[in-house]
Amino acid sequence: MKAAVYRGVNQIRCEDVPVPQTGPGEVLVNIQACGLCQSDIKKILYPIHEPPRIFGHEMAGVVARVGEGVTDFAVGDRVAVMHHIPCLDCAHCRNECFSMCETYKTVTTTAGFIPSGGGYSEYICAPDHIARHGIIPLPGDISFEEATFIEPVNCCLKAMEKVEIDSGERVLVIGAGPMGLLFVKLLRSYGATPIVSEPMDARRDRAVEAGATLAVNPANENAVRDIINFSDGMGADAALLAVPNLKAAEFALEAVRKGGRILFFAEFPEEQALPLNPNFLYRSEISLHGSYSSSYKLQALSADLIFSRAIEVRDLISDELSLDQMSLAIEKATGPDERTMKILLRP
């Protein structure tokens, strides 16, 4: 089969590799679409994992083979596949902090080599615990492309739950890329009022089309004041930081109201540190939160939002590229123009 294989920092090649074997309880899936995620890009551009690896985790496809004992799925079923499923039994899971579970963090879907996700390939194998809890059947009217958004929507929902977004709140979304626009759509569906900070003109326009009530350019010296004025002189109730940028984090600190909340959603480079006077948090009672990856308990809701089209995701797809265009896909994602949004890989 074809796969985009990570061979070292910023080295990824389309190669022929063996189709994964399928053991008892396992399910082999022929991948039809896989989203390009910034977390995968970071693993390709920085020395985080030893090669060789096959990345990709926003996956949808067709069941190609089932292992002994599998009764919930049959060859030909259309499915989405999660790459993170917790053990559901450890202390982290009992506290519903699923992403800290060691089983969750140990990715075991594989397209070969060391398990690592594998959606940038023609086939992936889901082990038994993911086959039981992490494969989602797709309705006939839902495309594979739409299904790749189940995991990203879950990540956004988890972040919003972390900061307890409520109806009627004014929420600042910093960054209007595909994840930022997902936040805008979800906030609208929750009855919140999205505000967006984004330097690119076309992305601000798209944010307004997606439901943002106000979209500001952070380079404008009046941007923070505009948000405060829009918020009755208070500032945003919460800010969701969807870009790994220190200036953006400082912007969030200035734009939220006293008693407000800030959530760090994007992963920063390891060497970066945010200079922060703790007295500012103390005196203004600002709460800082972090949200990593998805939540198992939100898996069904995430799928339902896609399946019911309560939020529309098809308009977020800007590019569909083949595996041998992986380098171009990364180039587009790391240096986006004003039309670049979600990039999908089609094995």
N, C-alpha and C positions, 0 to 999 in steps of 0.2 A: 504494500500500500504506500501511498504518498504521505509524507509528513514533513512539517517544518521543524527541523531539529536544531536545538540550541547547542552550539559547539564551543562557546566561549563568549566573552564580553563582546556584545554587538556583532556576534557571528551566528547567523541563523541561515540554514540551507534547506532547500526542498530535497528530500532524499527518499529512496525506496527502503522501507523497513518492514520487518515481518508483521503480519496481522496478529494482535494479541491472542493468546490462548484463552479459552473460557473454561473455568473450573466449576465445581458444584456450587450452586447458588448464585453464579455470576451471570451477567448479561452483556453481550457484545452489541454495540450500537454503531451503526453506520452514520457518521456525522454529516449533516446537511448544511449546518451553519453554526458559526462560533464567533461570538463578539470579541473584538480586540479591546482589552481592558488595560488601563494604565498600570495596574499592579503587575500584569504580565510583561508590559514594556519595561518596567523598572527591573524585573528579573533578567531581562535580556540585555539591558544597557549597563548593569552594575554587577560586580562579582558576588552575588548573593548565594547562588547554588552552583555546585560542581556540574559541568557538562558530562555526558550528553543528557538532554532533557527535551521533553515535548510539552509545551505549555498550552494554555487555553482552557477556560473553565465555564464560559457562558454558552452552554452546548445544547443543541437540539438535533435529533436525527431519527433513524428508523431502526428498530430492533432487528438485528441480523442473525443472532444466535442466542439461545438460552441454555444455561448449564443445568445439570441434573438437580431436580428439586424445585426449580422455578415454576410457579403456577400462575403468578400475577401478570405475566407478560408473555406474548407470543411473537414469533417472527412476523414482521410487517407492521407492528404497532408503532405509531408515531409518538415520540416522547421527548421530554426535556430531562437533562441529567445534571444533578447537583454534584459538585466535587467535594463539598464539606458536609459531613453528617456527624453529629456528636454521638457519644456512647450512650447518652441519656441516663447515666447512672452515677457518674462521679459527683464530687462536691460542686464543681462549676456548673454542671448540668442541673443539679438540684436547685441551684440559685438562678437558673435560667441565664447563666453567663456562658452560653454554648460555645462561643468562639474561643474561650480559654481552655476548653476541653482538649486533652492531648490527642484523642481520637479524631476530633474535628480538625485540629491543626495538621495532622498527618494525612496529607492528600493521598488517596489510594485508588482513585480512578487512574487508569494508565493506558497509554498507547505504546508502551514499550520503555526500555531503559528504567531509570528510577521513577516510580510513580510521581506524577506532577500535574495531573489535570488531563492533558492530552487532546483537547479539542481542536488543536491545529494539526489534525490528521484525518485520515479517511475513516478510521475506526477507533473506538475506545472501549475498554472493558471496565464495567462497574463491578466491584466486589460485592459480596453478599449483603453487608449491612447497608450499602448504598442502593443496591437493587431493592432491598426491602423498604427503605425509608427515603430514598433520594431520587427515584425515577418517577416522573410525573407524566401521566398520559395526556396527550393533546387532543382537544376537540377537533373535529374535521375542518372547521372554518378558521382555525388558527394556524397561521403559517409558521414554518420553522424560524423565520426571521423574527417574528413577534415573540416566539417562545424563548429566544436568547435573552430577552429582557427580564425574565422571571427572577433571576439571581440579582441583577442590578436594582430592580425595584425592591426586592427584599432588603438589600443593603440600605436603601434610602428610607424605607419604612422603619427599620431598626434605629437609624439615626434620629428620626423624628420622634420615635417612642422614647429614646434616651433623654431628649430634652423636653418631653411632655408637651409637644405642640398641641394647642387647643384651638377650637373654632374661634374666629374673631381676632386672633393674634396677628400682629404684623411681624413677618419673619423675613430677615435678610438672607438671601442666597448669594454667596460670593463666588462668581464664576458661572458663566452660562454656556458651558459645554454640554455634552449629552447628559451627564449626571446632574448638573445644575438645572437643566430643563426638566429632567425627571422630578427633581424636588419641586419645581414650580407647579407642575401638573398635579403632583400628589398633595401639595399644600392647598391648592384650589379645591381638590376633592374633599379635603378635611375641613373646608370652610375658613381656612386662614387666608391672610392677605400677603401674597409674596411681593417682596422688594428684591431687585436684582442689582448687583454691582458687577460690571463687565466692561473692559476697555474696548472691545471690538464692536463697532457700530452695528454690523449685521447681526451679531449675536444678541445685542440689546433689543433689536427689533424682533428677533425670534422669541426672546423672553416675554415680550409684551404679547405677542401672538399666542404664546403658551399659557398666558394668564397672569403675568406680572402686572401689578398696578402701577409700579414705578420702576424704572430702570435707569441707573446712574452710571456715569463714567468715573471710576475712582481717580483718574488723572485730573479730573476737574476739582479745583480747590474748594468748590462749594458742595461737593458730593455728600460729605457727612452732614452738612447743614441741611441739605435738601431732604435727607432721610429723617433727620430730627424734626424738621418742620412738618413733613408728611405725617409724622407720628405724634402730632399734637404737642410738640416740644419735648417729647420724652426720649425718643430713640426706639429702635426695633426691640421687640420683646425677646427675640432670639436671633442668632446668626448661625448659619450653616456654612462652614468653610469648605467649599468643594474644590479648592486649588491649593497645592502645597507651596505657598508663597508667604514669606514673612511679612511683606508689606500688606498683604491681604489680611493676615492675622491682626496686624496693628490697626487696620481699617475697621475690622470687626469690633475691636475693643473700644474704638471711638464712637461707633455707630449704635451700639446697644444701649438701652436705658439702664439706669441704676436698678439693680435687682434682676438684670437680664441674664441670658444664658448664651454661651458660645460653644459650638460643637466642632471639633476637628474631625473632618471626614476623609480628607486626602492625606496620604502618607508623604512626609517630608524626607528629603535626603538626610542620611544619618548624621552628617556633620553639622546640621543646622540646629540652632538653639534660639528660642524666643526670649529676648531680654524683657523682663517684666518686674515691675515694682509690686511686691506682694501687698503693699498698703493700698494700691489701687483696687485690687480685688476685695480686700478687707473693708475698705470704706464705702465702696460702691456695691458691695455684695454681688459681684459678678461671679457666676458659676461657669467653670470650664469642664467640658465633657469630651470624651473621645469615643468614636464608634468604628470598630473594625469588622469588616465582612458582614455576613448575613446572620439571621436568627432562625433556627429550626422552627420555632413556634409561629413564625410569620410566613412559612413556606406556602401554606394553603391560601392565605390571604393574598400573597404576591401573585400566585398563579391565577386566582379568581379575578383580580384587577385586570390582568392581561386578557383572560378568556372572555370576560364580560365587556371588555373594551371600555371599562369605566375610566381608564386613562388610555389615550392613543399614543402608541410608540412608533408606528410605521413612519411618521414624519421626522423621526430623529435619525433615521438611517441615511447617511450621505454617500457611502461607498460600499460596494461589494466586490471583493478581490479574491483571487485564487491563492492557493498556498505558495506558489512560486512568485507571488507578488508581496510576500511578507515584508521584505525590506521597504518596499514602497509604502505599505500600510503603516509601518512604524514611522517612516519619514512624515507621512501625512498627519499622523496622530501627535507627534512631538513638535511639528511645525505647522499647525493648522492654518488654513486660510479661512475666510469668513463663512464659507459654506460647509466646512468640515464639521461633521458631527460624529455619530456612531459609525464605526467601520466594522463590517462583518467579513469574515473569511469564509469562503465556500470551498471545502475540500473537493 
